[in-house]
Amino acid sequence: MRGGGLWQLGLSITRRLAQADKKAVGRRYFASEAELKKTVLYDFHVANGGKMVPFAGWSMPIQYKDSIMESTVNCRQNGSLFDVSHMCGFSLKGKDCVPFLEKLVIADVAALAPGTGTLTVFTNEKGGAIDDSVITKVTDDHMYIVVNAGCRDKDLAHIEAHMKSFKAKGGDVSWHIHDERSLLALQVNFVFLSLSLLLLFSFFFSSLDLLLCLDIHELLQN
């Protein structure tokens, strides 16, 4: 098959994928408003014209009054703050939390310096991917992990099952799921200006998480 034939085949596949995606999106939208969880910034999103849609069991904004292109350009040229409170953050603590985590992910966790992190993947017993994740070493006996909202249940079940086995063999590790916290992601161009604003914010609101302070310290050092 050459030329126009390949082009027509490509168009046909694209149309079918688009139709399948619309059906999948439609199924996601059947969740009633009452069933959806809301982040602490929900009222702010609505008040500022956020278009709220169901996502992984949460009501989340996908667009504001500006266009998607305008929003993208602003993020690249200046910066944007994202509400990612729907994602699941949890801490692992104990003298064996690093070797325990290394049994679950493909990262060299032991090599991380305190206050640094990395993107990694949780794998199953056959080496297949379960979910991607971001892990941060707060200290040598405290790890902070963020997993995707849509994979929360299976990720936590996987970790809990391995933790029970690990602790049964004498391993020292415990965890806490931070449902009491919110999570914001900052994507900026003017890094140091934004860091200055964050430091100013921390002066007035001293409850900023230790991880943020560690990340800022590491960034300034580099």
C-alpha positions in Angstrom: 0.0 0.0 0.0 1.5 3.3 -1.0 0.8 7.1 -1.2 -2.9 7.8 -1.0 -3.7 4.3 0.3 -1.5 4.8 3.4 -3.0 8.3 3.9 -6.6 6.9 3.7 -5.7 4.1 6.1 -4.2 6.7 8.6 -7.4 8.8 8.4 -9.6 5.8 9.0 -7.6 4.7 12.1 -7.6 8.2 13.4 -11.4 8.5 13.1 -11.9 5.2 14.9 -9.6 6.1 17.7 -11.3 9.5 18.1 -14.8 7.8 18.2 -13.5 5.3 20.8 -12.0 8.1 22.9 -15.3 10.0 22.8 -17.1 6.9 24.1 -14.6 6.5 26.9 -14.8 10.2 27.9 -18.6 9.9 27.8 -18.5 7.0 30.3 -16.3 9.1 32.6 -18.8 11.9 32.6 -21.6 9.7 33.9 -20.3 10.3 37.5 -22.7 12.6 39.3 -21.5 15.9 40.8 -22.4 14.6 44.3 -20.0 11.6 43.8 -17.0 13.7 42.8 -14.4 14.8 45.3 -13.3 18.4 45.4 -10.0 20.0 46.2 -9.8 22.8 48.7 -9.4 25.2 45.7 -12.6 24.1 44.1 -14.5 27.3 44.9 -11.5 29.3 43.6 -11.6 27.5 40.3 -15.3 28.0 39.9 -15.2 31.7 40.9 -12.5 32.3 38.2 -14.3 30.6 35.4 -12.8 27.2 35.6 -14.5 24.6 33.4 -14.9 21.7 35.8 -15.0 18.1 34.6 -14.8 14.7 36.2 -11.3 13.2 36.4 -10.3 10.1 38.4 -13.2 10.7 40.8 -12.5 14.4 41.3 -14.0 17.6 39.9 -11.0 19.3 38.2 -10.6 22.4 36.0 -9.4 21.8 32.4 -9.7 25.3 31.1 -10.3 28.9 32.3 -11.7 31.9 30.5 -8.6 32.2 28.3 -8.1 29.8 25.4 -6.0 26.6 25.8 -3.4 28.2 23.5 -3.2 31.4 25.5 -2.9 29.4 28.7 -0.1 27.2 27.2 1.9 30.2 25.9 1.6 32.0 29.3 2.9 28.9 31.1 5.9 28.7 28.8 6.7 32.4 28.8 5.9 33.2 32.4 4.6 30.5 34.6 1.6 28.6 35.9 0.4 27.1 39.2 -1.5 23.8 38.9 -3.8 22.4 41.5 -2.8 18.7 41.6 -4.4 17.9 45.0 -6.2 15.0 43.4 -3.0 13.1 43.2 -2.0 10.8 46.1 0.9 11.7 48.2 2.3 9.6 51.1 5.3 9.2 53.3 7.4 6.1 54.1 9.4 6.3 57.3 11.7 4.0 59.1 15.4 3.0 58.9 14.5 0.5 56.1 12.2 2.7 54.1 14.9 3.1 51.3 15.6 -0.6 50.8 11.9 -1.3 50.9 11.1 1.3 48.2 14.0 0.0 46.1 12.1 -3.4 46.0 9.2 -1.7 44.4 10.6 0.9 41.9 13.4 1.0 39.3 15.2 4.0 40.8 18.5 4.0 42.7 16.8 5.5 45.8 19.9 5.1 48.0 21.9 7.3 45.7 19.6 10.2 46.1 20.8 13.1 48.3 18.4 14.4 50.9 16.1 17.0 49.4 16.3 15.6 45.9 13.9 13.4 43.9 13.4 11.5 40.7 10.7 10.2 38.4 10.4 6.4 38.6 8.1 3.5 37.9 6.4 0.9 40.1 6.8 -2.6 38.6 5.1 -5.9 39.2 6.8 -9.2 39.8 7.4 -9.7 36.0 9.0 -6.3 35.6 5.9 -4.8 33.9 4.9 -1.2 34.7 2.2 -0.6 37.3 2.3 3.2 37.4 4.8 6.0 37.2 5.6 8.1 40.3 7.7 10.9 41.7 9.7 10.1 44.8 11.6 12.5 47.0 14.2 11.6 49.7 13.4 14.0 52.6 16.0 12.3 54.8 17.6 8.8 54.8 14.6 7.5 56.9 11.8 9.5 55.3 10.6 9.2 51.6 7.8 11.2 50.1 6.0 9.6 47.1 3.3 10.9 44.7 1.3 8.5 42.6 -1.4 9.2 40.0 -5.0 9.7 41.1 -6.4 7.2 38.6 -4.1 4.5 39.9 -4.3 5.3 43.6 -6.2 2.2 44.7 -4.1 -0.4 42.9 -0.9 1.4 43.7 -1.7 1.5 47.5 -2.9 -2.1 47.5 0.4 -3.2 45.8 2.5 -1.2 48.3 0.6 -2.4 51.3 0.9 -6.1 50.3 4.6 -5.8 49.9 4.9 -3.8 53.2 3.2 -6.5 55.2 5.6 -9.1 53.8 8.6 -6.8 54.4 7.6 -6.0 58.0 6.9 -9.7 58.7 10.6 -10.3 58.0 11.7 -7.6 60.5 11.9 -4.6 58.2 11.4 -1.2 59.8 9.0 0.8 57.6 5.7 2.5 58.1 3.6 4.9 56.0 1.1 7.7 56.2 -1.2 8.7 53.3 -1.5 12.5 53.2 -5.2 13.0 52.5 -5.0 16.0 54.9 -2.8 17.9 52.5 -3.2 19.8 49.3 -0.6 19.7 46.5 0.4 22.5 44.1 2.7 22.2 41.1 4.6 25.2 39.9 5.9 25.4 36.3 7.8 28.6 35.6 10.2 30.4 33.3 11.3 33.1 35.7 12.5 30.6 38.3 14.2 32.9 40.8 11.3 35.5 40.7 8.9 32.7 41.5 11.1 31.3 44.3 11.2 34.8 45.8 7.5 34.9 45.8 7.3 31.5 47.4 9.8 32.5 50.1 7.7 35.6 50.7 4.6 33.4 51.0 6.4 31.2 53.5 7.2 34.2 55.6 3.5 35.0 56.1 2.3 31.4 56.1 4.9 29.3 57.9 3.1 26.0 57.3 4.9 25.4 54.0 5.9 21.8 53.7 9.5 20.8 54.5 9.8 19.3 51.0 9.3 22.7 49.4 12.0 24.2 51.6 14.4 21.4 50.7 13.6 21.8 47.0 14.3 25.5 47.1 17.6 25.0 49.0 18.7 22.5 46.4 17.7 24.7 43.5 19.5 27.7 44.9 22.7 25.6 45.5 22.7 24.5 41.9 
